[in-house]
Amino acid sequence: MDQPAQDSPILLFDSGVGGLTVLGELRELLPQAPVIYAADMAGLPYGAKSEAEIAARVAGLLGRMAERYQPRLICIACNTASTIALGMVRDVLETPIVGTVPAIKPAAKMTRTGVIGLLGTEATMRQAYVDELEREFVGDCTLLRYGANNLVALGEAKLRGESVDVDDVARAAAGLVLQNHGERLDTVILACTHFPLLEDELRQAFGEGVAFIHGAEGIARRIVSLTDGQDFARSAPDFAVGTGELADFQRLAPAFARYGIDDLRAF
């Protein structure tokens, strides 16, 4: 494969701004890599959409973005989009694609009580891909699943600088612990890139005895692995693009600024 141009970007795609958790980890490992962050703000929330709608939307958007920005690699920094559309996107694009999948394997190694919680969107919870991960890695453990779509909006609100009530977070996630064996839960997988934004509130809601795990660091390491040996150089500052109204997207400017992105554009 030909060496990409030095300023060829890594495209980080998410339904909203949860993928900033992945960007943060990537900055630690590849600070020199040019990045375009793409947020499908007009498509939020993905968790309440049908599989067909998500697959068509993600594949269509990424096709247009790949053509416009010529990225060296695309990361789908969204569990819902990855579990539904990853195969389709890989079929239609020649660009290397990194997906985001629930961290079930490491959680099964972490748990002491044998009861693991999987917290994601409703759409992620019902995917056959998650069933396969459970069959392969859960073993003798018990996996409790809960689709907490309301946590997405709370994570976005927190990034906008709005006050988020711990009680609201606790209510949105309560269905996880109210299941059979929920009282023995000691490890929770945050299977949505928005959810680590609320880790402090979730820790208060679940109590100090519960450990949280998410995949952002692992995703960043995978990107590093796939771009090993490539040269990086910025020819311009990194920027973010968002679908929908630019004015709405620009309200998130302070959040992006914390990750070194000051230029927000409409897509």
VOPAGU-2260 file (C-alpha; in pm, 1 decimal, decimal comma):
REM VOPAGU-2260
SITE   aa  ch    i         X         Y         Z
SITE  MET   A    0       0,0       0,0       0,0
SITE  ASP   A    1     128,6     347,4     -88,3
SITE  GLN   A    2     245,3     569,4     197,4
SITE  PRO   A    3     -25,6     832,8     266,0
SITE  ALA   A    4      59,9    1200,1     241,9
SITE  GLN   A    5     206,0    1334,7     566,9
SITE  ASP   A    6     -92,1    1563,6     620,1
SITE  SER   A    7    -351,0    1295,6     536,4
SITE  PRO   A    8    -581,1    1301,8     840,8
SITE  ILE   A    9    -728,6    1043,2    1069,6
SITE  LEU   A   10   -1107,4    1086,1    1055,5
SITE  LEU   A   11   -1283,2    1028,2    1387,5
SITE  PHE   A   12   -1657,7     981,6    1335,0
SITE  ASP   A   13   -1928,9     972,3    1601,3
SITE  SER   A   14   -2299,7    1042,1    1623,9
SITE  GLY   A   15   -2213,6    1333,8    1851,0
SITE  VAL   A   16   -1922,3    1436,9    2069,6
SITE  GLY   A   17   -1871,6    1119,7    2273,2
SITE  GLY   A   18   -1582,9    1034,1    2041,9
SITE  LEU   A   19   -1383,0    1312,5    2205,1
SITE  THR   A   20   -1297,9    1050,0    2467,9
SITE  VAL   A   21   -1121,6     857,7    2189,7
SITE  LEU   A   22    -957,1    1174,5    2058,5
SITE  GLY   A   23    -816,8    1241,6    2404,9
SITE  GLU   A   24    -649,3     899,9    2414,0
SITE  LEU   A   25    -525,8     935,7    2055,4
SITE  ARG   A   26    -366,7    1272,2    2135,1
SITE  GLU   A   27    -165,3    1102,1    2410,1
SITE  LEU   A   28     -27,3     838,6    2171,8
SITE  LEU   A   29      -8,5    1027,2    1839,9
SITE  PRO   A   30       6,8    1399,7    1919,8
SITE  GLN   A   31     157,6    1471,1    1578,9
SITE  ALA   A   32    -129,2    1310,4    1380,9
SITE  PRO   A   33    -363,5    1545,7    1191,1
SITE  VAL   A   34    -724,6    1473,7    1287,5
SITE  ILE   A   35   -1067,5    1565,1    1152,4
SITE  TYR   A   36   -1348,0    1506,8    1400,3
SITE  ALA   A   37   -1685,3    1439,1    1236,2
SITE  ALA   A   38   -2007,0    1456,8    1438,8
SITE  ASP   A   39   -2344,4    1355,8    1295,9
SITE  MET   A   40   -2532,6    1599,5    1516,6
SITE  ALA   A   41   -2836,1    1594,1    1286,4
SITE  GLY   A   42   -2862,0    1217,6    1333,3
SITE  LEU   A   43   -2863,6    1214,0    1712,8
SITE  PRO   A   44   -2962,3     996,2    1889,5
SITE  TYR   A   45   -2855,8     680,3    1705,5
SITE  GLY   A   46   -2971,6     452,8    1985,9
SITE  ALA   A   47   -3338,6     513,3    1907,6
SITE  LYS   A   48   -3306,4     455,7    1530,1
SITE  SER   A   49   -3360,6     132,4    1336,1
SITE  GLU   A   50   -3064,3     -75,9    1222,8
SITE  ALA   A   51   -3140,2      -9,5     855,1
SITE  GLU   A   52   -3157,7     365,6     913,1
SITE  ILE   A   53   -2825,2     373,2    1101,9
SITE  ALA   A   54   -2644,8     152,6     847,1
SITE  ALA   A   55   -2758,4     363,2     550,2
SITE  ARG   A   56   -2682,5     692,1     724,4
SITE  VAL   A   57   -2334,4     597,3     847,4
SITE  ALA   A   58   -2226,8     437,4     519,7
SITE  GLY   A   59   -2354,3     734,2     320,2
SITE  LEU   A   60   -2189,2     996,3     538,6
SITE  LEU   A   61   -1855,7     816,0     558,4
SITE  GLY   A   62   -1852,6     763,6     182,1
SITE  ARG   A   63   -1891,0    1137,3     125,0
SITE  MET   A   64   -1640,3    1224,4     397,7
SITE  ALA   A   65   -1381,1     980,9     261,7
SITE  GLU   A   66   -1416,2    1138,2     -82,0
SITE  ARG   A   67   -1391,2    1494,2      50,3
SITE  TYR   A   68   -1113,7    1457,0     309,2
SITE  GLN   A   69    -909,7    1159,5     178,6
SITE  PRO   A   70    -830,8    1026,1     528,2
SITE  ARG   A   71    -557,2     769,7     584,6
SITE  LEU   A   72    -783,1     591,4     835,1
SITE  ILE   A   73   -1139,9     623,0     960,8
SITE  CYS   A   74   -1233,5     546,6    1320,5
SITE  ILE   A   75   -1602,9     492,0    1390,6
SITE  ALA   A   76   -1588,7     612,9    1751,4
SITE  CYS   A   77   -1943,4     499,9    1825,5
SITE  ASN   A   78   -2049,2     158,8    1955,5
SITE  THR   A   79   -2397,0     176,7    1801,1
SITE  ALA   A   80   -2269,3     269,1    1454,8
SITE  SER   A   81   -1987,8      12,8    1473,5
SITE  THR   A   82   -2198,4    -283,8    1581,8
SITE  ILE   A   83   -2448,2    -210,8    1303,1
SITE  ALA   A   84   -2259,2     -54,7    1011,5
SITE  LEU   A   85   -1892,6    -153,8    1041,0
SITE  GLY   A   86   -1914,7    -445,2     796,8
SITE  MET   A   87   -2104,5    -242,0     538,2
SITE  VAL   A   88   -1861,4      50,2     557,6
SITE  ARG   A   89   -1561,7    -180,6     519,0
SITE  ASP   A   90   -1726,7    -334,7     212,6
SITE  VAL   A   91   -1773,3      -1,7      33,9
SITE  LEU   A   92   -1457,9     191,4     134,2
SITE  GLU   A   93   -1095,0     105,1      70,1
SITE  THR   A   94    -982,6     323,9     360,6
SITE  PRO   A   95    -875,5     126,3     672,6
SITE  ILE   A   96   -1160,0     133,9     928,5
SITE  VAL   A   97   -1132,0      98,0    1305,5
SITE  GLY   A   98   -1455,8      23,6    1488,8
SITE  THR   A   99   -1561,6      50,8    1850,2
SITE  VAL   A  100   -1689,9    -256,3    2029,5
SITE  PRO   A  101   -1797,9    -313,4    2390,8
SITE  ALA   A  102   -1505,1    -404,1    2619,6
SITE  ILE   A  103   -1659,2    -736,0    2726,2
SITE  LYS   A  104   -1336,4    -938,4    2708,6
SITE  PRO   A  105   -1133,5    -722,4    2953,5
SITE  ALA   A  106   -1436,2    -680,7    3182,1
SITE  ALA   A  107   -1467,3   -1058,7    3218,6
SITE  LYS   A  108   -1106,1   -1065,8    3338,1
SITE  MET   A  109   -1160,2    -777,5    3581,9
SITE  THR   A  110   -1473,3    -890,5    3765,5
SITE  ARG   A  111   -1441,5   -1041,8    4112,4
SITE  THR   A  112   -1806,8   -1126,0    4172,7
SITE  GLY   A  113   -1868,9   -1265,3    3823,0
SITE  VAL   A  114   -2145,9   -1013,7    3746,1
SITE  ILE   A  115   -2074,0    -763,3    3468,0
SITE  GLY   A  116   -2295,2    -479,1    3349,3
SITE  LEU   A  117   -2313,6    -360,5    2988,8
SITE  LEU   A  118   -2440,5      -4,7    2959,9
SITE  GLY   A  119   -2500,6     129,9    2609,3
SITE  THR   A  120   -2774,9     249,2    2379,9
SITE  GLU   A  121   -3082,8      37,8    2314,0
SITE  ALA   A  122   -2966,4     -22,5    1957,1
SITE  THR   A  123   -2627,5    -155,1    2071,9
SITE  MET   A  124   -2783,5    -387,1    2329,6
SITE  ARG   A  125   -2985,9    -581,3    2073,1
SITE  GLN   A  126   -2707,2    -647,4    1821,0
SITE  ALA   A  127   -2599,5   -1000,4    1727,9
SITE  TYR   A  128   -2241,6    -874,1    1746,0
SITE  VAL   A  129   -2285,5    -822,2    2121,5
SITE  ASP   A  130   -2434,4   -1172,5    2151,2
SITE  GLU   A  131   -2120,9   -1310,7    1984,1
SITE  LEU   A  132   -1889,7   -1121,1    2221,1
SITE  GLU   A  133   -2089,1   -1254,5    2515,6
SITE  ARG   A  134   -2066,6   -1614,4    2392,8
SITE  GLU   A  135   -1694,2   -1584,2    2326,0
SITE  PHE   A  136   -1568,8   -1401,4    2633,2
SITE  VAL   A  137   -1816,6   -1400,6    2923,4
SITE  GLY   A  138   -1762,3   -1764,9    3018,8
SITE  ASP   A  139   -1898,1   -1841,3    3366,1
SITE  CYS   A  140   -1976,6   -1475,5    3436,7
SITE  THR   A  141   -2320,6   -1316,1    3419,6
SITE  LEU   A  142   -2366,3   -1026,7    3177,9
SITE  LEU   A  143   -2647,5    -781,0    3249,6
SITE  ARG   A  144   -2740,7    -546,2    2964,0
SITE  TYR   A  145   -2924,4    -217,4    2975,8
SITE  GLY   A  146   -2995,9      39,4    2705,5
SITE  ALA   A  147   -2968,1     384,0    2863,5
SITE  ASN   A  148   -3037,4     621,1    2574,7
SITE  ASN   A  149   -3094,5     915,3    2810,2
SITE  LEU   A  150   -2727,9     907,9    2916,6
SITE  VAL   A  151   -2628,8    1026,3    2567,4
SITE  ALA   A  152   -2812,1    1356,4    2607,3
SITE  LEU   A  153   -2674,8    1398,6    2960,3
SITE  GLY   A  154   -2318,9    1345,5    2834,0
SITE  GLU   A  155   -2369,0    1602,6    2558,2
SITE  ALA   A  156   -2513,3    1847,6    2811,3
SITE  LYS   A  157   -2213,2    1805,8    3038,8
SITE  LEU   A  158   -1976,9    1875,7    2748,5
SITE  ARG   A  159   -2168,7    2195,7    2672,4
SITE  GLY   A  160   -2087,8    2305,4    3026,6
SITE  GLU   A  161   -2438,7    2252,2    3161,0
SITE  SER   A  162   -2496,4    2120,9    3511,8
SITE  VAL   A  163   -2575,8    1747,6    3521,2
SITE  ASP   A  164   -2758,6    1608,9    3824,6
SITE  VAL   A  165   -2625,3    1280,5    3964,6
SITE  ASP   A  166   -2985,5    1176,3    4034,4
SITE  ASP   A  167   -3069,7    1211,4    3663,8
SITE  VAL   A  168   -2770,2     993,6    3572,9
SITE  ALA   A  169   -2867,9     738,6    3837,3
SITE  ARG   A  170   -3226,3     720,7    3706,0
SITE  ALA   A  171   -3106,1     676,7    3347,2
SITE  ALA   A  172   -2881,5     384,5    3444,9
SITE  ALA   A  173   -3093,3     229,2    3724,2
SITE  GLY   A  174   -3233,1     -45,2    3501,2
SITE  LEU   A  175   -2892,6    -214,1    3506,1
SITE  VAL   A  176   -2881,4    -282,8    3880,3
SITE  LEU   A  177   -3254,6    -355,2    3914,7
SITE  GLN   A  178   -3211,7    -681,6    3720,3
SITE  ASN   A  179   -3162,0   -1022,4    3878,0
SITE  HIS   A  180   -2806,1   -1044,0    4023,5
SITE  GLY   A  181   -2774,4    -665,2    3996,6
SITE  GLU   A  182   -2681,5    -641,4    4364,3
SITE  ARG   A  183   -2357,8    -833,9    4290,5
SITE  LEU   A  184   -2254,0    -611,9    4001,5
SITE  ASP   A  185   -1890,9    -499,5    4034,9
SITE  THR   A  186   -1779,9    -412,8    3679,3
SITE  VAL   A  187   -1964,0    -192,4    3428,6
SITE  ILE   A  188   -1872,0    -163,6    3060,2
SITE  LEU   A  189   -1945,8     181,6    2921,2
SITE  ALA   A  190   -2044,8      71,1    2569,3
SITE  CYS   A  191   -2108,8     418,6    2431,2
SITE  THR   A  192   -1835,7     676,9    2382,5
SITE  HIS   A  193   -2060,3     939,1    2545,9
SITE  PHE   A  194   -2079,0     750,5    2874,2
SITE  PRO   A  195   -1717,8     801,2    2996,1
SITE  LEU   A  196   -1799,3    1173,3    2998,5
SITE  LEU   A  197   -2030,5    1089,3    3290,4
SITE  GLU   A  198   -1797,0     850,9    3472,3
SITE  ASP   A  199   -1778,4    1069,9    3784,2
SITE  GLU   A  200   -2158,2    1085,6    3810,5
SITE  LEU   A  201   -2193,2     713,1    3735,4
SITE  ARG   A  202   -1938,8     633,9    4005,8
SITE  GLN   A  203   -2147,0     828,0    4256,2
SITE  ALA   A  204   -2464,4     657,4    4133,5
SITE  PHE   A  205   -2329,3     301,5    4148,7
SITE  GLY   A  206   -2101,1     337,1    4450,1
SITE  GLU   A  207   -1726,3     299,5    4497,8
SITE  GLY   A  208   -1739,7     -81,1    4478,4
SITE  VAL   A  209   -1809,0     -75,0    4103,1
SITE  ALA   A  210   -1529,5     -44,6    3846,9
SITE  PHE   A  211   -1585,7     108,4    3503,0
SITE  ILE   A  212   -1419,2      15,1    3177,0
SITE  HIS   A  213   -1446,8     156,9    2826,6
SITE  GLY   A  214   -1265,7     106,4    2500,5
SITE  ALA   A  215   -1116,9     449,4    2418,0
SITE  GLU   A  216    -758,3     360,5    2505,6
SITE  GLY   A  217    -776,2      30,6    2317,0
SITE  ILE   A  218    -917,0     204,7    2009,4
SITE  ALA   A  219    -633,6     457,8    2015,7
SITE  ARG   A  220    -376,8     176,9    2040,3
SITE  ARG   A  221    -537,0       4,7    1740,2
SITE  ILE   A  222    -509,2     325,1    1536,1
SITE  VAL   A  223    -141,5     351,4    1632,9
SITE  SER   A  224     -86,6      -8,9    1523,4
SITE  LEU   A  225    -251,6      40,3    1183,7
SITE  THR   A  226     -58,1     359,5    1111,2
SITE  ASP   A  227     277,6     227,7    1232,6
SITE  GLY   A  228     561,0     345,4    1007,7
SITE  GLN   A  229     357,5     627,5     851,0
SITE  ASP   A  230     473,9     988,2     856,8
SITE  PHE   A  231     258,3    1260,7    1013,1
SITE  ALA   A  232     271,6    1637,7     967,8
SITE  ARG   A  233       0,9    1901,6     993,3
SITE  SER   A  234     -33,6    2143,5     704,4
SITE  ALA   A  235    -318,4    2322,4     888,3
SITE  PRO   A  236    -479,3    2309,2    1233,8
SITE  ASP   A  237    -716,2    2021,8    1311,5
SITE  PHE   A  238   -1087,7    2092,2    1269,5
SITE  ALA   A  239   -1429,3    1938,8    1334,9
SITE  VAL   A  240   -1728,8    1906,8    1105,8
SITE  GLY   A  241   -2087,8    1855,4    1210,9
SITE  THR   A  242   -2411,1    1779,0    1029,0
SITE  GLY   A  243   -2715,1    1994,3    1100,1
SITE  GLU   A  244   -2718,8    2359,8    1204,0
SITE  LEU   A  245   -2371,8    2510,8    1241,0
SITE  ALA   A  246   -2489,5    2743,1    1519,4
SITE  ASP   A  247   -2597,1    2444,6    1728,9
SITE  PHE   A  248   -2265,7    2270,1    1665,1
SITE  GLN   A  249   -2065,9    2580,0    1756,1
SITE  ARG   A  250   -2221,4    2581,2    2101,8
SITE  LEU   A  251   -1986,7    2288,5    2167,7
SITE  ALA   A  252   -1680,4    2501,8    2087,2
SITE  PRO   A  253   -1552,6    2508,0    2449,7
SITE  ALA   A  254   -1559,7    2127,6    2462,8
SITE  PHE   A  255   -1365,4    2094,8    2137,6
SITE  ALA   A  256   -1117,8    2361,6    2249,9
SITE  ARG   A  257   -1021,0    2139,2    2542,5
SITE  TYR   A  258    -907,0    1884,3    2283,4
SITE  GLY   A  259    -713,4    2134,5    2072,3
SITE  ILE   A  260    -980,3    2195,9    1808,0
SITE  ASP   A  261   -1090,3    2557,4    1756,5
SITE  ASP   A  262   -1231,4    2535,3    1404,2
SITE  LEU   A  263   -1588,3    2399,0    1380,1
SITE  ARG   A  264   -1749,1    2369,9    1036,6
SITE  ALA   A  265   -2075,2    2250,9     880,7
SITE  PHE   A  266   -2073,4    1935,2     673,3
